[in-house]
Every structure is written in C-alpha cells, then in structure tokens.
C-alpha cells in the first residue's frame, strides 16, 4: 500500500521521509510548479516563504528542545538545516534556496517516493492519507475538508518580512554586532530619537494592501505586521523588534534610541532579511518608508514583505492524539493546517503523522509522545478539548506539564529539557522494542 501525502512543504516532506524510513511507499502530491500559491516563488519542496530562521538552537529553549527531539526522530528538515546553516548568533538560520534544494534532491531521488506535480482538489475517501497543504490550502480542497469534517475553518493572516541586498546597505552607518558583544552575526541600523520619530510617523501613515470585504484581519500575535505593532503605541517597536538593548553604536559609543536588525539570509551573505518587519504595506510604501531607516537610504529589495491567509482547523474538536481526523480516521492532518505555528512545529507534526500513517498501514498500535516532551506538548495543545476559542501556537514552556515544584526562572528551561529528553528516550525504547 502506498500512503498518499498532499503537500510538499515542511510537514509533507517530513511525513514522507518517516514513511520510507520504515520501508513504506509514498505518493507525494505538490502542485508547484504547475500552480503557485500567492506566497511561493520556487518549484522546490519545503520552500521557506517567511523568515529563514528556525529560531533558537539552545536546548533550554522550548523550540531548541523541539529541534533536538526531531533529530532523535530522524528529521530530514533538521538534517537539511544543519547542512545549509548561515550565521545567526544563537539561532539556527538557513540559506533558504540551498535548504529547499537539499530536501528536494533527497525526496525526489528516493526510490520509494513518487512525486506528482498536480493540484489535489478532493480528498481520497479510501487509503491512508496525510494532508499537509499548509496555511494556503486551495479553495477546492478546503471546501472538501469542510464537508468531510462538518466544521468551518478558522483563519488569520501571516505577514512576510522584506529581504534587502547586502551591497545596498550603508555600512558607514550600519554596524555588525550581536547583542551584548556576543559575536557579529547581525547588521544593525541605529536610530536616534528624531530619526525614530520620523520613521514612526511615516509608518503609521503608509498605505496598506487592502483586505477583501469578506476578510477579517486576525493576526497571529507572534508574527504581527510592523505597522500593526506601531498602532499599539509609540514605544511598542522600541520594546519589540527595534529594541536597542545590548547594542552600542560604534559612531557614538552609546546605545541607540532604536535599532533595526538585519539577519543573513543566504550562505553567500548577499541577502539580509529585516528581523521582525513582517508587513502588509504596499510595495511602493515599503520602499519609501523603510528607506527612512539609517543605513537603508539606498536599500534595494530582493523581496518585499507581503501578506497571506493562514488556514487551520479547529484541532481540539477534529484531531486525536495521533493527528488523525476523528470523522475520518484514515486521514492525518499535519503542519500549520493542524493548528501549530512556525517552521519547526509544522515539520515536527509531519514526523508524527508519517510515523503513525505507516503504523496504521501495518496494523500496528499508533503512538503519541509523552506530554512532557516538546512534541507531546504540541499535541496536547492541539487536542485540548477544554479550549473553546482555539488559536495556533508556537512551542513554549507554557504548554508543558508543571515541574511540580518552584524553580528559579533561569533554571526552568534546563529542567524541562532534561525531563523531556529522558522521557523521549524511554518512549522510543518502548515503541520500537
């Protein structure tokens, strides 16, 4: 039996990889390059359309722990990320083109994976299926899934940050540094108070891409457009993505009033993305307003920011702990469509869906990791039926079971991680012995 996987993003490729690792066979549907979404630009599998960062590498950070667990589970995404990494301080960032090419080669060359470049408009009603179509699931498939589940979709809007060419950054003003003197992985564009005021006022007045009359702007709190953050108050940006703490402007020897950070986006160091500058401004306005930032007066943009709908299901009502649809248990849901947020989280759910899809085909017991693990905590969030107004979530310590005792904040991450990795090891031993 071949397992059908719909969607060649991070979750889809992870699911495919897990199936074939066990000896199974896969038909992977990816409609690109025959048809593109509003956000995708290349024909490659696992294209990163927003940031190029997979966030913290530290295992005492929740997302760092999740990445460690993924490595223990044989993650293809983590393998590709480590092979195509670019400097990003404590974060794991990748050259997005090399990353996607790496995964595309591994998947396309595997003898037990058949790739079909066509759009799937209707969900197969038989066989084992994994739907990993992501936040931009097509209208026909969305409608078919709605009919199948009897539940309407929830949705919010996800904004993409601009990328500038490194050679267009004015390094007589901008400077290289990581916060608190820990390396030089970022390019920093410093502002004094007058420069910040001018930028802030222009940002508030800039023209935005209008939403359709039937759309409502429900933004994910962890990925707010820069202009939406600005509306919350004049100092919101200075305590958010433009915070200057831990940085010293070498021209003045002082901490700037505000800072815009740029992070390397490819291995050659020719592209840099504007950290935290997700936006839905019109492209002409982005060029005008962002060139008010000192150091970016002549910035040339390799990609402007944009906005797209992020579609996800009401997971607590629809999914079991194995990521199967309750109304149709031969179907698994993985990735952002399941209600997780972020590259790493999406890929991690693909791993679990792939493992369980293969096990279902072999009439084996399905498995779900302990809630004390990062992956298990995500699954607990997706399946918490107490949640009435379900919203997508990045992995964070708030999703984990309590440690059971008072622990200083700076020590909690280490203790959570130690417990998680020990429990994961025992779980894997029990599952595969």
C-alpha positions as CSV (number, residue, x, y, z in Angstrom):
1,X,0.0,0.0,0.0
2,X,1.2,3.5,-0.9
3,X,0.5,6.3,1.5
4,X,-0.8,9.5,-0.1
5,X,0.6,12.7,1.1
6,X,-0.9,16.0,-0.1
7,X,1.5,18.9,0.2
8,X,5.3,19.2,-0.3
9,X,6.1,21.7,2.5
10,X,8.0,21.0,5.7
11,X,5.3,18.8,7.2
12,X,4.7,16.9,4.0
13,X,8.4,16.0,3.3
14,X,8.9,15.0,6.9
15,X,5.9,12.7,6.8
16,X,7.2,11.2,3.5
17,X,10.6,10.7,4.9
18,X,9.3,8.9,8.0
19,X,7.2,6.5,5.9
20,X,10.0,5.5,3.7
21,X,12.5,5.2,6.6
22,X,10.2,2.4,7.9
23,X,10.2,0.7,4.5
24,X,6.9,2.1,3.2
25,X,6.0,3.8,-0.1
26,X,4.6,7.3,-0.7
27,X,2.8,9.2,-3.4
28,X,3.6,12.9,-2.7
29,X,1.4,15.5,-4.3
30,X,2.8,19.0,-4.8
31,X,1.1,21.3,-7.2
32,X,4.1,23.6,-7.8
33,X,5.5,24.4,-10.4
34,X,2.2,23.8,-12.3
35,X,0.4,26.1,-9.9
36,X,1.8,28.5,-7.3
37,X,0.3,30.0,-4.1
38,X,0.4,33.8,-3.6
39,X,3.5,33.3,-1.3
40,X,5.6,30.6,-3.0
41,X,8.2,31.6,-5.7
42,X,10.2,28.5,-6.5
43,X,9.4,24.9,-7.7
44,X,11.3,23.4,-4.7
45,X,9.8,21.3,-2.0
46,X,10.0,22.7,1.6
47,X,10.3,26.3,0.4
48,X,10.6,28.8,3.3
49,X,8.3,31.7,2.5
50,X,8.7,33.9,5.6
51,X,11.8,34.1,7.7
52,X,14.9,32.0,7.1
53,X,15.3,31.3,10.8
54,X,14.3,28.2,12.7
55,X,14.8,30.1,15.9
56,X,16.9,29.2,19.0
57,X,19.3,26.3,18.9
58,X,19.6,26.2,22.7
59,X,18.1,23.1,24.1
60,X,17.0,25.0,27.2
61,X,14.7,27.0,24.9
62,X,11.4,25.2,24.0
63,X,12.0,25.4,20.3
64,X,15.6,24.3,20.7
65,X,14.3,21.3,22.6
66,X,11.8,20.5,19.9
67,X,14.6,20.6,17.3
68,X,16.7,18.2,19.5
69,X,13.7,15.8,19.7
70,X,13.3,16.0,15.9
71,X,16.9,15.0,15.5
72,X,16.3,12.0,17.7
73,X,13.4,11.0,15.4
74,X,15.5,11.3,12.3
75,X,14.2,14.6,10.9
76,X,15.0,15.4,7.3
77,X,14.3,19.1,7.9
78,X,16.9,19.3,10.7
79,X,19.4,17.4,8.6
80,X,18.9,19.9,5.8
81,X,19.0,22.9,8.1
82,X,22.3,21.9,9.7
83,X,23.8,21.3,6.2
84,X,22.7,24.7,4.9
85,X,23.1,26.9,8.0
86,X,24.2,30.6,7.9
87,X,25.5,32.7,10.8
88,X,22.7,33.8,13.1
89,X,24.0,34.0,16.6
90,X,22.2,31.6,18.9
91,X,19.6,30.9,16.3
92,X,19.6,28.3,13.5
93,X,19.1,30.1,10.2
94,X,19.5,28.7,6.8
95,X,20.2,29.6,3.2
96,X,16.6,29.2,2.1
97,X,17.4,28.2,-1.5
98,X,20.1,25.6,-0.6
99,X,17.8,24.3,2.2
100,X,14.9,23.7,-0.2
101,X,17.2,22.2,-2.9
102,X,18.8,19.8,-0.4
103,X,15.4,18.5,0.6
104,X,14.1,18.3,-2.9
105,X,17.0,16.2,-4.0
106,X,16.6,13.8,-1.1
107,X,12.9,13.3,-1.7
108,X,12.9,13.2,-5.5
109,X,15.8,10.7,-5.6
110,X,14.3,8.2,-3.1
111,X,13.1,5.1,-4.9
112,X,10.0,4.6,-2.8
113,X,8.7,8.2,-3.2
114,X,6.7,9.1,-6.3
115,X,6.1,12.8,-6.7
116,X,3.1,14.0,-8.7
117,X,3.0,17.7,-9.6
118,X,-0.7,18.3,-9.7
119,X,-3.3,20.0,-7.5
120,X,-5.5,17.8,-5.4
121,X,-9.0,19.2,-5.2
122,X,-10.7,16.3,-3.5
123,X,-9.6,14.2,-0.5
124,X,-9.3,10.4,-1.2
125,X,-12.1,8.7,0.7
126,X,-10.0,5.4,0.9
127,X,-6.5,4.5,1.6
128,X,-4.2,6.3,4.2
129,X,-3.9,10.0,3.5
130,X,-1.8,12.8,5.1
131,X,-3.0,16.3,4.4
132,X,-0.1,18.8,4.8
133,X,-1.2,21.6,2.5
134,X,-0.2,24.4,4.8
135,X,-1.7,27.8,5.5
136,X,-2.5,28.4,1.9
137,X,-4.7,25.3,1.3
138,X,-6.5,25.7,-2.0
139,X,-10.2,26.6,-2.0
140,X,-11.4,23.3,-3.5
141,X,-9.5,21.2,-1.1
142,X,-10.6,23.4,1.8
143,X,-14.2,23.1,0.9
144,X,-13.9,19.3,0.6
145,X,-12.3,19.1,4.0
146,X,-15.0,21.3,5.4
147,X,-17.7,19.0,4.0
148,X,-15.8,16.0,5.4
149,X,-15.4,17.3,8.9
150,X,-18.6,19.3,9.2
151,X,-16.5,22.1,10.8
152,X,-15.7,25.5,9.5
153,X,-12.2,26.8,9.3
154,X,-10.7,29.4,11.5
155,X,-8.1,31.7,9.9
156,X,-5.7,34.6,10.5
157,X,-3.2,36.5,8.4
158,X,0.5,35.9,8.3
159,X,2.9,38.7,7.1
160,X,6.3,38.1,5.4
161,X,9.3,40.3,6.1
162,X,11.3,42.0,3.3
163,X,14.8,41.0,2.2
164,X,17.4,43.5,1.1
165,X,20.6,43.1,-0.9
166,X,23.7,43.3,1.4
167,X,25.6,45.5,-1.0
168,X,22.9,48.2,-0.8
169,X,23.3,48.6,3.0
170,X,25.2,51.7,4.0
171,X,27.9,50.2,6.4
172,X,29.2,53.7,7.2
173,X,26.1,54.0,9.4
174,X,25.1,50.3,10.0
175,X,27.3,48.1,12.0
176,X,27.8,44.4,12.7
177,X,27.1,43.1,16.2
178,X,25.1,40.7,18.2
179,X,23.6,41.8,21.5
180,X,25.9,42.1,24.5
181,X,29.0,41.7,22.4
182,X,28.3,38.0,21.6
183,X,29.5,37.9,18.0
184,X,28.8,40.0,14.9
185,X,26.1,37.9,13.2
186,X,23.7,40.8,12.7
187,X,23.8,44.1,10.8
188,X,22.3,46.9,12.9
189,X,20.8,50.1,11.7
190,X,20.8,52.6,14.6
191,X,18.4,55.4,15.1
192,X,18.4,58.5,17.3
193,X,15.1,59.8,18.7
194,X,14.5,62.3,15.9
195,X,15.1,59.6,13.2
196,X,12.8,57.2,15.0
197,X,10.0,59.7,15.3
198,X,10.2,60.4,11.5
199,X,10.1,56.7,10.7
200,X,7.3,56.0,13.2
201,X,5.1,58.7,11.8
202,X,5.7,57.6,8.2
203,X,4.9,54.0,9.1
204,X,1.6,54.9,10.7
205,X,0.6,56.9,7.6
206,X,1.8,54.5,5.0
207,X,-0.7,52.9,2.6
208,X,-1.5,49.3,3.1
209,X,-2.7,46.4,0.9
210,X,-6.5,46.4,1.5
211,X,-8.2,43.2,2.6
212,X,-11.2,41.9,0.7
213,X,-14.6,42.9,2.1
214,X,-15.2,39.3,3.3
215,X,-11.9,39.0,5.1
216,X,-11.2,39.8,8.8
217,X,-7.7,40.6,9.9
218,X,-7.0,38.1,12.7
219,X,-3.2,38.3,13.1
220,X,-1.0,35.8,14.9
221,X,0.5,37.6,18.0
222,X,3.9,36.1,17.3
223,X,4.0,37.4,13.8
224,X,2.3,40.8,13.9
225,X,2.9,43.2,10.9
226,X,5.2,46.0,11.9
227,X,2.6,48.7,11.3
228,X,0.0,46.9,13.5
229,X,2.6,46.8,16.3
230,X,3.2,50.6,15.8
231,X,-0.5,51.3,16.3
232,X,-0.3,50.0,19.8
233,X,1.8,52.9,20.9
234,X,4.9,54.9,20.0
235,X,7.3,52.9,22.2
236,X,5.9,49.4,21.2
237,X,8.5,48.9,18.5
238,X,11.3,50.1,20.8
239,X,10.4,47.4,23.2
240,X,9.8,44.9,20.5
241,X,11.7,44.2,17.2
242,X,13.5,47.6,17.3
243,X,14.8,47.3,20.9
244,X,18.3,48.7,21.2
245,X,19.4,46.9,24.4
246,X,22.8,45.2,24.4
247,X,24.0,47.1,21.3
248,X,26.4,50.0,21.1
249,X,26.7,52.3,18.1
250,X,30.4,52.5,17.3
251,X,30.0,56.0,15.9
252,X,28.7,57.4,19.2
253,X,29.9,54.8,21.8
254,X,26.3,54.8,23.1
255,X,23.2,52.7,23.0
256,X,21.0,53.9,20.1
257,X,17.4,55.1,20.7
258,X,16.2,52.2,18.5
259,X,17.7,49.6,16.1
260,X,16.6,47.7,13.1
261,X,18.4,44.4,12.9
262,X,19.1,42.5,9.6
263,X,19.9,38.8,9.6
264,X,21.9,37.0,6.9
265,X,19.5,35.1,4.6
266,X,21.9,33.0,2.4
267,X,25.3,31.4,2.7
268,X,27.0,33.9,0.4
269,X,25.9,36.7,2.7
270,X,24.4,38.7,-0.2
271,X,20.9,38.8,1.2
272,X,19.7,40.1,4.6
273,X,16.1,40.0,6.0
274,X,14.7,42.7,8.2
275,X,14.1,41.0,11.6
276,X,10.6,41.4,12.9
277,X,9.5,43.6,10.0
278,X,6.6,41.5,8.7
279,X,4.3,43.9,6.8
280,X,1.3,44.4,4.7
281,X,2.3,47.8,3.4
282,X,2.1,48.3,-0.4
283,X,5.4,47.6,-2.1
284,X,6.0,51.3,-3.1
285,X,5.3,52.3,0.5
286,X,7.7,49.7,1.8
287,X,10.5,51.1,-0.4
288,X,9.7,54.7,0.7
289,X,9.2,54.1,4.5
290,X,12.0,51.5,5.0
291,X,14.5,53.8,3.3
292,X,14.0,56.2,6.1
293,X,15.9,53.8,8.3
294,X,19.5,55.0,8.7
295,X,21.8,52.6,6.7
296,X,19.0,51.7,4.3
297,X,18.7,55.0,2.5
298,X,19.5,53.3,-0.8
299,X,18.3,49.8,0.1
300,X,17.5,47.5,-2.8
301,X,14.9,44.9,-2.1
302,X,15.2,41.3,-3.2
303,X,11.8,40.6,-1.8
304,X,9.1,42.9,-0.4
305,X,7.0,42.0,2.5
306,X,3.6,40.6,1.8
307,X,0.5,39.1,3.5
308,X,-1.4,35.9,3.1
309,X,-4.2,34.0,4.7
310,X,-3.2,31.2,7.2
311,X,-5.8,28.5,7.3
312,X,-6.1,26.0,10.1
313,X,-8.7,23.6,11.5
314,X,-10.4,23.5,14.9
315,X,-8.0,20.9,16.1
316,X,-9.4,20.1,19.6
317,X,-12.7,19.1,18.0
318,X,-11.2,17.3,15.0
319,X,-7.9,15.6,15.8
320,X,-6.9,12.7,18.1
321,X,-3.6,12.4,19.7
322,X,-2.2,10.6,16.7
323,X,-3.1,13.6,14.4
324,X,-5.9,11.6,12.8
325,X,-9.2,13.2,11.8
326,X,-11.9,11.9,14.2
327,X,-14.6,11.9,11.5
328,X,-12.2,10.1,9.1
329,X,-9.5,8.1,10.9
330,X,-7.7,7.1,7.7
331,X,-6.8,10.8,7.3
332,X,-4.0,12.6,9.1
333,X,-3.5,16.3,9.3
334,X,0.0,17.8,9.7
335,X,1.7,21.2,9.6
336,X,0.2,24.6,10.0
337,X,-3.2,23.3,8.8
338,X,-3.3,21.3,12.1
339,X,-3.1,24.4,14.2
340,X,0.6,24.7,15.0
341,X,2.6,27.9,14.2
342,X,6.1,28.0,12.9
343,X,8.5,26.1,10.6
344,X,9.8,23.8,13.3
345,X,6.4,23.0,14.8
346,X,5.0,22.2,11.4
347,X,7.8,19.9,10.5
348,X,7.6,18.1,13.8
349,X,3.9,17.3,13.3
350,X,4.8,15.9,9.9
351,X,7.2,13.5,11.6
352,X,4.5,12.1,13.9
353,X,1.9,11.9,11.1
354,X,4.3,10.0,9.0
355,X,5.2,7.5,11.7
356,X,1.5,6.9,12.5
357,X,0.4,6.7,8.9
358,X,2.9,3.9,8.3
359,X,2.0,2.1,11.6
360,X,-1.7,2.3,10.6
361,X,-0.9,0.6,7.3
362,X,1.0,-2.1,9.1
363,X,-1.9,-2.6,11.6
364,X,0.4,-1.5,14.4
365,X,-0.6,0.4,17.5
366,X,-0.4,4.2,16.9
367,X,1.9,6.2,19.1
368,X,2.0,9.7,20.6
369,X,4.9,11.1,22.6
370,X,4.6,12.0,26.3
371,X,3.2,15.4,27.1
372,X,6.4,16.2,28.9
373,X,8.3,16.3,25.6
374,X,8.1,19.3,23.3
375,X,6.3,17.3,20.5
376,X,4.0,15.8,23.1
377,X,3.2,19.3,24.5
378,X,2.3,20.5,21.0
379,X,0.0,17.5,20.5
380,X,-1.6,18.2,23.9
381,X,-2.3,21.8,22.8
382,X,-3.9,20.6,19.5
383,X,-6.1,18.1,21.3
384,X,-7.1,20.1,24.4
385,X,-10.9,19.9,24.2
386,X,-11.2,22.4,27.0
387,X,-10.0,25.1,24.6
388,X,-13.1,26.9,23.3
389,X,-11.5,29.5,21.0
390,X,-8.6,27.6,19.6
391,X,-5.7,29.5,18.2
392,X,-2.4,28.4,16.6
393,X,0.6,28.3,18.9
394,X,4.4,28.2,18.8
395,X,6.0,25.7,21.2
396,X,6.6,27.4,24.6
397,X,7.1,26.2,28.2
398,X,3.5,27.2,29.0
399,X,2.3,24.1,27.0
400,X,4.4,21.7,29.2
401,X,3.2,20.0,32.4
402,X,4.4,21.7,35.5
403,X,7.7,20.6,37.0
404,X,5.9,20.1,40.3
405,X,8.0,22.5,42.3
406,X,9.1,26.1,42.5
407,X,12.2,26.6,40.3
408,X,14.1,29.8,39.5
409,X,13.2,31.0,36.1
410,X,16.7,30.8,34.7
411,X,16.8,27.1,35.6
412,X,13.4,26.0,34.3
413,X,14.4,25.5,30.7
414,X,17.2,23.1,31.6
415,X,15.0,21.1,33.8
416,X,12.2,20.9,31.3
417,X,14.7,19.8,28.6
418,X,16.3,17.2,30.9
419,X,12.9,15.7,31.8
420,X,11.8,15.8,28.1
421,X,14.8,14.0,26.6
422,X,14.8,11.3,29.3
423,X,11.0,10.7,28.7
424,X,11.5,10.7,24.9
425,X,14.3,8.1,25.2
426,X,12.1,5.8,27.3
427,X,9.1,6.3,25.0
428,X,11.2,5.5,21.9
429,X,12.5,2.4,23.6
430,X,9.0,1.2,24.5
431,X,7.7,1.9,21.0
432,X,10.4,0.1,19.0
433,X,11.3,-2.8,21.2
